[in-house]
């Protein structure tokens, strides 16, 4: 049985793909890659690695991982995430295609540590100062592949890390966010760069009635949500982007551990980390909406800085939850062994806060799934 939405990527790189409705994939490997290995994975199944060698076609059969099956059953999404079982009722079909992925998403959101709200982001807003384009934003804009002069909706725009560079490039932007304080920070950036005629701020939440307070249907050429699809009803959010865009929609979601975690550090101290697979839900919800989404993976670097060993321990201890609380001594030892002088100490950090005196000797990387599709909803008369 073909598996839809399995991950395929070149080991130790950000080059990857996702299998389509027929379980097929296509991935381009640079000729300079020597000794490359493809990694195949899917939730509830054992990961496989295959050396590329001189092969142009690589087919694999993923097997169920009994330990992972137990984990998924506890989560209440057993058959769904395992790709489904064949059902004999005159024809073979898959639970994967008949189960309501959005309902499963909503169940998972009910168990989230804390729901996002505008008040929380209001408190964070003062730390956001988008006065330069970060590597993540540059990669996102490149993948967005806008045509000259195209108009966009940036849903969950925050302080304008993407809206501002797009406006500078000549694109009319509707910059929407549910945090008034974030929009206030965006206003400061608009004034700083003189973009009053290019960016239209809009206070808007995913749960709002967009027919009443949102952009009109097909208002922009491209509608996207960058790292901001934090909503209980994922299908509704994706549909709202779809009804707003004329040519293209896109979202980015985490494709490994949460950005809150340093996966390298957590593995080094023997702490457990739950990887986020929200993008798998988005992909399959879009499939069930009649969309053929395209998925591209990319990584963004993050540097955590601090002024002393104890300050570093206090900062990184936020990662020690869900049974990892007893790893605090290992965390302190690791930081003590791997902290180095930060050559950029005192300079503005990614959120405008001055960088600390020290940093770790490795770069923390977050993998993102960039999901893009052509809108399927029609314009309303």
C-alpha positions in Angstrom: 0.0 0.0 0.0 1.5 3.4 -0.9 2.2 5.8 1.9 1.1 9.4 1.5 3.2 12.1 3.2 6.3 10.0 4.1 9.4 12.1 4.6 12.4 11.5 2.3 15.6 13.6 2.7 19.3 13.5 2.1 21.0 12.7 5.4 22.8 15.7 7.1 21.2 18.2 4.7 18.0 20.2 4.3 17.3 18.6 0.9 14.1 16.6 1.1 10.7 15.7 -0.3 7.4 14.1 0.7 5.6 11.2 -1.0 2.5 12.0 -3.1 -0.9 10.2 -3.4 0.8 7.3 -5.2 3.6 7.0 -2.6 6.1 8.4 -5.1 8.7 11.1 -4.6 11.3 13.0 -6.6 14.5 14.5 -5.1 17.4 16.2 -6.8 20.9 15.4 -5.5 23.9 17.5 -6.5 26.5 15.6 -8.5 29.1 16.8 -5.9 27.5 14.7 -3.2 29.7 11.6 -2.5 28.5 8.8 -0.3 25.0 10.2 0.0 22.3 8.5 2.1 18.6 8.9 1.7 16.5 8.7 4.9 12.9 7.5 4.8 10.5 8.0 7.7 6.9 8.0 8.6 5.1 8.2 11.9 4.6 4.8 13.5 7.1 3.1 11.1 10.8 2.3 11.4 13.1 4.8 9.7 15.2 3.4 6.9 18.5 4.7 5.5 19.6 3.7 2.0 23.0 4.5 0.4 22.4 6.2 -3.0 25.5 4.9 -4.8 24.8 4.9 -8.5 21.1 4.4 -8.2 18.7 6.7 -10.0 15.5 5.0 -8.5 15.3 3.9 -4.9 12.2 2.1 -3.6 11.7 1.1 0.0 9.1 -0.7 2.1 8.5 0.8 5.5 7.6 -1.5 8.3 5.6 -0.9 11.4 7.5 -0.1 14.5 5.7 -1.8 17.4 7.1 0.7 20.0 6.0 3.6 18.0 2.6 2.0 17.4 2.1 1.9 21.2 3.0 5.6 21.4 0.5 6.5 18.7 -2.3 4.5 20.2 -1.8 6.4 23.5 -2.1 9.6 21.5 -5.5 8.5 20.2 -4.5 8.6 16.5 -3.6 4.9 16.0 -4.7 3.9 12.5 -4.6 7.4 11.1 -1.0 8.1 11.6 0.1 4.6 10.7 -1.2 5.0 7.1 -4.4 3.0 7.6 -5.3 -0.7 7.3 -6.8 -2.2 4.1 -10.6 -2.7 4.5 -12.3 -5.5 2.6 -15.7 -4.1 1.6 -15.6 -4.7 -2.1 -12.4 -2.7 -2.6 -9.3 -1.8 -0.7 -9.3 1.6 0.9 -7.2 3.3 3.6 -8.2 4.8 6.9 -5.6 7.5 6.0 -7.9 8.9 3.4 -11.2 8.4 5.2 -10.3 9.6 8.7 -10.9 13.3 9.5 -7.4 14.7 9.9 -8.7 18.0 11.1 -10.6 16.3 13.9 -7.4 14.5 15.0 -5.6 17.9 14.9 -8.2 19.4 17.1 -7.9 16.6 19.6 -4.1 17.1 19.8 -4.5 20.8 20.3 -6.7 20.2 23.4 -3.7 18.6 25.0 -1.3 21.4 24.1 0.8 22.9 27.0 -0.8 26.3 26.5 -2.9 27.9 23.8 -1.5 30.9 22.0 -3.3 34.2 22.8 -2.8 37.8 21.9 -1.9 38.8 25.4 1.1 36.5 25.5 2.4 37.9 22.2 1.7 41.5 23.4 4.2 40.8 26.2 6.8 39.6 23.7 6.3 42.4 21.2 8.9 44.7 22.7 11.6 42.3 21.9 10.9 42.2 18.2 12.7 44.8 16.1 12.8 43.7 12.4 15.5 46.1 11.3 17.3 43.4 9.3 16.2 40.3 7.3 17.1 37.1 9.2 18.2 33.9 7.3 14.8 32.3 7.9 13.0 35.2 6.3 15.3 35.3 3.3 14.8 31.6 2.7 11.0 31.9 3.1 10.8 34.7 0.7 12.9 32.8 -1.8 10.6 29.8 -1.6 7.5 32.1 -1.8 8.6 32.9 -5.4 6.6 36.0 -5.8 6.2 37.6 -9.2 7.0 41.3 -9.5 4.4 43.6 -7.9 2.2 40.7 -6.6 0.1 41.6 -3.6 0.2 39.4 -0.5 -1.5 38.6 2.8 0.9 38.0 5.6 -1.2 36.3 8.3 0.4 36.3 11.7 2.8 39.0 10.5 4.2 39.7 14.0 6.5 42.7 13.9 7.0 42.5 10.1 10.1 40.3 9.6 8.6 39.2 6.2 6.1 42.0 5.5 8.7 44.7 5.6 11.2 43.2 3.1 8.4 42.2 0.8 7.1 45.8 0.9 10.6 47.1 0.2 10.7 44.8 -2.8 7.6 46.5 -4.2 4.8 44.2 -3.0 1.6 45.6 -1.6 1.2 43.8 1.8 -1.8 43.3 4.1 -0.1 42.5 7.4 -2.5 40.8 9.8 -1.9 39.8 13.4 -4.1 39.2 16.5 -1.7 41.1 18.8 -2.2 44.8 19.0 1.3 45.3 20.5 2.9 43.4 17.6 1.0 45.6 15.2 2.3 48.6 17.1 5.9 47.4 16.7 5.1 46.8 13.0 3.9 50.4 12.8 7.2 51.6 14.1 9.0 49.6 11.4 6.7 50.9 8.7 7.5 54.5 9.8 11.2 53.8 10.1 11.4 52.5 6.5 8.7 54.9 5.0 6.4 52.1 3.9 3.1 53.6 4.8 1.9 53.3 1.2 2.9 49.6 0.9 1.8 47.9 4.1 -1.8 47.9 5.4 -1.8 46.6 9.1 -4.9 44.6 10.1 -5.9 43.3 13.5 -7.2 39.8 12.7 -7.3 36.4 14.3 -7.7 32.9 12.8 -10.9 32.5 14.8 -12.5 35.8 13.5 -15.3 35.8 11.0 -13.2 36.8 7.9 -16.4 37.4 5.9 -17.0 40.3 8.4 -13.6 41.6 9.4 -11.1 39.9 7.1 -9.8 40.6 3.6 -12.4 40.0 0.9 -12.3 36.8 -1.1 -9.5 36.7 -3.7 -8.2 40.0 -2.3 -4.5 39.2 -2.9 -2.3 37.2 -5.3 -0.6 35.2 -2.6 -1.7 34.5 1.0 0.6 32.9 3.5 1.2 32.2 7.2 4.8 32.0 8.2 5.3 30.0 11.5 1.9 31.3 12.6 -0.7 28.5 12.0 -1.4 28.3 15.8 -5.1 27.5 15.8 -7.4 24.9 17.0 -9.2 24.5 13.6 -6.4 23.9 11.1 -8.7 23.2 8.2 -10.6 26.4 8.7 -7.3 28.4 8.8 -6.0 26.8 5.6 -9.4 27.4 3.9 -9.3 31.1 4.9 -5.9 31.5 3.2 -7.2 29.6 0.1 -10.3 31.8 -0.2 -8.1 35.0 0.1 -5.5 34.1 -2.6 -5.8 34.2 -6.4 -2.6 32.4 -7.3 -0.8 30.8 -4.4 -0.9 29.9 -0.7 1.8 28.8 1.6 2.4 28.0 5.3 5.5 26.9 7.2 5.4 24.5 10.1 8.1 22.8 12.3 9.4 19.6 10.8 11.5 18.3 13.7 11.6 19.3 17.4 10.0 22.5 18.6 12.0 25.7 18.1 12.1 25.9 21.9 14.5 22.9 22.0 18.1 22.5 21.1 18.0 19.0 19.7 21.8 18.7 19.7 22.0 19.6 23.4 19.0 17.4 24.4 20.5 14.4 22.7 23.9 15.0 24.3 22.5 15.0 27.8 20.2 12.0 27.2 16.9 14.0 27.4 13.9 12.9 25.4 12.4 15.2 22.8 9.1 14.9 21.0 9.3 15.9 17.4 6.5 18.0 16.0 4.6 16.5 13.0 2.0 19.2 12.6 2.9 19.7 9.0 1.8 16.1 8.3 -1.7 17.1 9.4 -1.6 20.2 7.3 -0.5 18.2 4.2 -3.2 15.6 4.6 -6.0 18.1 5.4 -5.1 19.9 2.1 -5.2 16.6 0.3 -8.7 16.0 1.7 -9.6 19.6 0.5 -8.8 18.6 -3.0 -5.4 20.4 -3.0 -2.1 19.0 -4.3 0.4 20.6 -1.9 4.1 20.8 -2.5 6.5 20.5 0.4 10.0 21.8 0.7 12.2 21.5 3.7 14.7 24.1 4.9 16.7 24.9 8.1 17.2 28.1 10.0 20.0 28.7 12.4 19.5 30.0 15.9 22.1 31.2 18.4 21.3 31.3 22.2 23.6 33.7 24.1 24.0 34.3 27.8 26.2 36.2 30.3 27.3 33.5 32.7 27.1 29.7 33.3 24.2 30.1 35.7 22.4 32.4 33.3 22.8 29.8 30.5 21.5 27.0 32.8 18.5 29.1 33.8 17.7 29.8 30.1 18.2 26.3 28.7 16.4 24.7 31.7 13.2 25.7 29.9 13.8 22.7 27.7 13.8 20.3 30.7 10.1 19.3 30.9 8.0 16.2 30.3 10.1 14.0 32.4 13.5 15.6 31.7 13.6 17.7 34.9 16.2 15.4 36.5 18.7 16.3 33.8 19.6 19.7 35.2 23.1 18.6 36.5 23.9 17.1 33.0 22.7 20.3 31.5 25.0 22.4 33.7 28.0 20.1 32.9 27.3 20.3 29.2 27.1 24.1 29.1 30.2 24.4 31.2 32.1 22.3 28.7 30.7 23.8 25.5 30.3 27.6 26.3 32.6 29.8 24.3 33.1 33.6 24.0 30.5 35.3 21.7 32.4 37.6 19.3 29.2 39.6 18.8 28.4 40.2 22.5 26.5 43.4 23.0 25.3 43.6 19.5 21.5 43.5 18.8 20.2 39.9 18.7 17.5 38.5 16.5 14.8 40.1 18.6 16.5 43.3 19.4 17.9 42.2 22.8 21.7 42.6 23.2 23.6 39.4 22.7 25.2 37.8 25.8 28.9 37.2 26.5 28.8 33.5 25.8 27.3 31.0 23.4 27.5 27.3 22.8 30.0 25.9 20.4 27.4 24.6 17.9 24.6 26.3 15.9 21.1 25.3 16.8 19.1 24.5 13.7 15.3 24.3 13.3 13.9 22.4 10.3 10.8 23.8 8.6 8.3 22.4 6.2 7.3 24.9 3.6 3.9 23.8 2.2 2.6 25.6 -0.9 -0.5 25.1 -3.1 -2.7 26.6 -5.7 -6.0 27.9 -4.4 -9.0 25.7 -5.2 -11.8 27.9 -3.8 -13.7 30.0 -6.3 -14.3 33.7 -6.2 -17.7 34.7 -4.8 -20.0 36.7 -6.9 
